[in-house]
């Protein structure tokens, strides 16, 4: 029964990468060809957005605001899709209160089929109680914990920072945040915030709908369908990729001919040179890359003796991963590496949220 099924999307981060038109177009490609067609095909008329609609906390770019409305909000409105939105940490102006936020300024009271949750709140959909948990800050922390403790809801939707989950694929495990044990009482918990899709017991981090940084490379992206009656959560994958790696080795002529260079069109490409003896062959190879019309490309050269996790080669690493690896490899005596890591993470998060 489609009425018992809802779609869940999170961390759209409209305006990512300095309000890049390229990334706005990538999100539209996903919305127009995957997200909205699926809702129509399956007759799904309820959508939950679990926070971080926008990327910038402090201000909105006019073009980004227009694109949010045209690409995402108006199709939801015109198709009469009931939409429930909670605040993420990127949606709020201040860190300790949710009162000033992008969702209220851009969305709330402009569409009668949208419901926005600024504070923790219990709702009922198809006779199923759901606890809605927007970003937890000093303002709502006490109320949030009280509701978690006393709620009769069996489903929780949040934008949560829980310890023990990967923030990005292959590393950056969160070693702070809320103790996940307080969510044991729920049948299922769905959350935004961490961009890597992962599951542990009843808790599901849903990940981003599309690739936004090299940390997202080769990491499945998309949205989810939740059956409220069975608690079954299904992943609908986004087939469109943004980032692509191509390895060059002119000792292996066959691999050069078979390389899927044509798939570089409109992609952000890293050409990783593992072996180069013939400059002429390499120039021809790069010409083919350019002819394929990528959005941009970068050449990374290294010697086979380099460590596998060399910073230049492992582009999928996040900035935080690189910081953490450097700290762990440090031989400076007398430093508390765990405390230093946490300080660096806090400073990094503060820096990316500066106006």
DAHUPE-V490869 format. One record per residue. SS is DSSP state (2 for helix, 1 for strand, 0 for the rest). OMEGA is omega in whole degrees, 0 to 359 (999 if undefined). NEAR is the number of other C-alpha atoms within 12 Angstrom. Layout:
ss->(SS & SS)
omega->(OMEGA & OMEGA)
near->(NEAR & NEAR)
This chain:
ss->(0 & 2 & 2 & 2 & 1 & 1 & 1 & 1 & 1 & 0 & 0 & 0 & 0 & 1 & 0 & 2 & 2 & 2 & 2 & 0 & 2 & 2 & 2 & 2 & 2 & 2 & 2 & 2 & 2 & 2 & 2 & 2 & 2 & 2 & 2 & 2 & 2 & 2 & 2 & 2 & 2 & 0 & 0 & 0 & 0 & 1 & 1 & 1 & 1 & 0 & 0 & 0 & 0 & 1 & 0 & 0 & 0 & 0 & 0 & 0 & 0 & 2 & 2 & 2 & 2 & 2 & 2 & 2 & 2 & 2 & 2 & 2 & 2 & 2 & 2 & 2 & 2 & 2 & 0 & 0 & 0 & 1 & 1 & 1 & 1 & 1 & 0 & 0 & 2 & 2 & 2 & 1 & 0 & 0 & 0 & 0 & 0 & 0 & 0 & 0 & 1 & 2 & 2 & 2 & 2 & 2 & 0 & 0 & 0 & 0 & 0 & 0 & 0 & 1 & 1 & 1 & 1 & 0 & 0 & 0 & 1 & 1 & 1 & 1 & 1 & 0 & 0 & 1 & 1 & 1 & 1 & 1 & 1 & 0 & 0 & 0 & 0 & 0 & 0 & 0 & 2 & 2 & 2 & 2 & 2 & 2 & 2 & 2 & 2 & 2 & 0 & 0 & 0 & 0 & 1 & 1 & 1 & 1 & 1 & 0 & 0 & 1 & 0 & 0 & 0 & 1 & 1 & 1 & 0 & 0 & 1 & 1 & 1 & 0 & 0 & 0 & 0 & 1 & 0 & 2 & 2 & 2 & 2 & 0 & 0 & 0 & 0 & 1 & 1 & 1 & 1 & 1 & 0 & 0 & 0 & 0 & 0 & 1 & 1 & 1 & 0 & 0 & 1 & 1 & 1 & 0 & 0 & 0 & 0 & 0 & 0 & 0 & 0 & 2 & 2 & 2 & 0 & 0 & 0 & 0 & 0 & 1 & 1 & 1 & 1 & 1 & 1 & 0 & 0 & 0 & 0 & 0 & 1 & 1 & 1 & 1 & 1 & 0 & 0 & 0 & 0 & 0 & 1 & 1 & 1 & 1 & 1 & 1 & 1 & 0 & 0 & 0 & 2 & 2 & 2 & 2 & 2 & 2 & 0 & 0 & 2 & 2 & 2 & 2 & 0 & 0 & 0 & 1 & 1 & 1 & 1 & 1 & 1 & 1 & 1 & 0 & 0 & 0 & 2 & 2 & 2 & 2 & 2 & 2 & 2 & 2 & 2 & 2 & 2 & 2 & 2 & 0 & 0 & 0 & 0 & 1 & 1 & 1 & 1 & 1 & 1 & 0 & 0 & 0 & 0 & 0 & 0 & 0 & 0 & 0 & 0 & 0 & 0 & 0 & 0 & 0 & 0 & 0 & 2 & 2 & 2 & 2 & 2 & 2 & 2 & 2 & 2 & 2 & 2 & 0 & 0 & 0 & 0 & 0 & 0 & 0 & 2 & 2 & 2 & 2 & 2 & 2 & 2 & 2 & 2 & 2 & 2 & 2 & 2 & 2 & 2 & 2 & 0 & 0 & 0)
omega->(187 & 181 & 179 & 181 & 178 & 175 & 179 & 177 & 182 & 174 & 176 & 175 & 175 & 183 & 181 & 178 & 177 & 177 & 182 & 176 & 179 & 182 & 173 & 179 & 177 & 178 & 178 & 178 & 178 & 183 & 185 & 188 & 182 & 190 & 184 & 176 & 179 & 178 & 181 & 182 & 184 & 178 & 178 & 186 & 177 & 180 & 172 & 172 & 189 & 169 & 185 & 172 & 181 & 181 & 184 & 181 & 194 & 183 & 181 & 174 & 184 & 180 & 178 & 178 & 178 & 182 & 176 & 181 & 186 & 187 & 189 & 188 & 182 & 176 & 176 & 180 & 184 & 178 & 177 & 179 & 178 & 188 & 180 & 186 & 172 & 181 & 170 & 182 & 177 & 182 & 187 & 183 & 178 & 181 & 189 & 176 & 181 & 191 & 178 & 186 & 183 & 185 & 179 & 184 & 186 & 193 & 193 & 178 & 176 & 180 & 186 & 178 & 179 & 174 & 185 & 182 & 181 & 179 & 180 & 188 & 176 & 178 & 176 & 177 & 180 & 179 & 178 & 180 & 182 & 176 & 180 & 183 & 173 & 182 & 183 & 180 & 182 & 184 & 187 & 185 & 183 & 179 & 180 & 182 & 178 & 180 & 178 & 182 & 190 & 186 & 172 & 180 & 177 & 178 & 178 & 175 & 184 & 169 & 197 & 172 & 184 & 180 & 175 & 180 & 178 & 176 & 177 & 181 & 172 & 179 & 179 & 176 & 181 & 180 & 176 & 180 & 186 & 175 & 184 & 185 & 182 & 179 & 181 & 185 & 184 & 173 & 182 & 176 & 176 & 186 & 166 & 174 & 177 & 188 & 178 & 178 & 180 & 181 & 173 & 183 & 184 & 185 & 182 & 167 & 192 & 177 & 182 & 180 & 182 & 181 & 180 & 178 & 178 & 175 & 180 & 184 & 177 & 179 & 185 & 180 & 179 & 178 & 187 & 173 & 179 & 173 & 185 & 182 & 183 & 185 & 179 & 182 & 181 & 182 & 175 & 189 & 173 & 183 & 185 & 181 & 177 & 186 & 182 & 174 & 173 & 181 & 181 & 177 & 185 & 168 & 181 & 184 & 182 & 182 & 178 & 181 & 184 & 184 & 184 & 183 & 182 & 180 & 178 & 184 & 176 & 179 & 171 & 195 & 168 & 174 & 182 & 185 & 180 & 178 & 181 & 177 & 187 & 181 & 180 & 178 & 181 & 179 & 178 & 180 & 179 & 176 & 178 & 177 & 182 & 179 & 180 & 176 & 173 & 174 & 174 & 176 & 180 & 180 & 178 & 180 & 177 & 177 & 182 & 183 & 177 & 177 & 182 & 183 & 177 & 185 & 182 & 187 & 184 & 184 & 182 & 178 & 173 & 176 & 180 & 177 & 182 & 176 & 185 & 178 & 181 & 180 & 182 & 180 & 183 & 180 & 179 & 183 & 172 & 180 & 175 & 187 & 179 & 180 & 179 & 177 & 182 & 179 & 180 & 179 & 179 & 180 & 180 & 180 & 178 & 182 & 183 & 179 & 177 & 178 & 999)
near->(15 & 20 & 24 & 25 & 29 & 36 & 41 & 45 & 50 & 44 & 45 & 44 & 44 & 46 & 36 & 32 & 21 & 22 & 26 & 20 & 20 & 25 & 32 & 35 & 28 & 35 & 40 & 30 & 24 & 33 & 33 & 22 & 22 & 26 & 37 & 34 & 19 & 26 & 33 & 21 & 13 & 19 & 22 & 31 & 32 & 36 & 41 & 43 & 47 & 49 & 47 & 41 & 45 & 44 & 41 & 34 & 34 & 22 & 27 & 31 & 24 & 14 & 18 & 34 & 28 & 21 & 29 & 33 & 26 & 21 & 29 & 36 & 36 & 24 & 28 & 35 & 25 & 20 & 22 & 21 & 29 & 29 & 35 & 42 & 43 & 49 & 48 & 47 & 43 & 43 & 44 & 35 & 29 & 26 & 25 & 17 & 23 & 31 & 24 & 22 & 37 & 38 & 45 & 26 & 19 & 27 & 33 & 23 & 13 & 17 & 25 & 19 & 26 & 29 & 28 & 37 & 36 & 36 & 31 & 35 & 30 & 26 & 24 & 19 & 26 & 17 & 14 & 24 & 23 & 32 & 40 & 43 & 46 & 46 & 43 & 34 & 30 & 17 & 20 & 24 & 22 & 15 & 20 & 31 & 24 & 16 & 24 & 32 & 19 & 17 & 26 & 19 & 29 & 31 & 39 & 45 & 46 & 49 & 47 & 45 & 32 & 32 & 21 & 23 & 36 & 30 & 36 & 35 & 30 & 25 & 26 & 30 & 27 & 29 & 22 & 23 & 23 & 22 & 17 & 26 & 19 & 22 & 35 & 19 & 22 & 28 & 27 & 32 & 41 & 50 & 49 & 49 & 45 & 42 & 45 & 39 & 37 & 31 & 21 & 22 & 18 & 25 & 35 & 40 & 42 & 50 & 46 & 46 & 45 & 46 & 40 & 41 & 29 & 29 & 34 & 32 & 32 & 27 & 32 & 29 & 38 & 37 & 41 & 40 & 34 & 34 & 26 & 31 & 22 & 17 & 26 & 22 & 28 & 21 & 28 & 28 & 27 & 31 & 22 & 33 & 33 & 40 & 34 & 36 & 32 & 32 & 32 & 37 & 28 & 25 & 17 & 18 & 18 & 11 & 16 & 25 & 17 & 15 & 23 & 20 & 31 & 22 & 26 & 30 & 24 & 26 & 32 & 33 & 35 & 32 & 34 & 28 & 28 & 24 & 24 & 25 & 16 & 16 & 15 & 12 & 21 & 27 & 17 & 17 & 32 & 29 & 17 & 24 & 36 & 25 & 19 & 22 & 20 & 28 & 24 & 22 & 29 & 25 & 25 & 24 & 24 & 24 & 17 & 16 & 10 & 14 & 12 & 14 & 19 & 21 & 22 & 24 & 28 & 25 & 32 & 31 & 28 & 31 & 26 & 30 & 31 & 27 & 25 & 27 & 23 & 20 & 24 & 19 & 12 & 16 & 11 & 11 & 10 & 9 & 13 & 15 & 21 & 16 & 17 & 20 & 28 & 23 & 19 & 23 & 28 & 19 & 16 & 20 & 18 & 17 & 13 & 20 & 23 & 17 & 15)
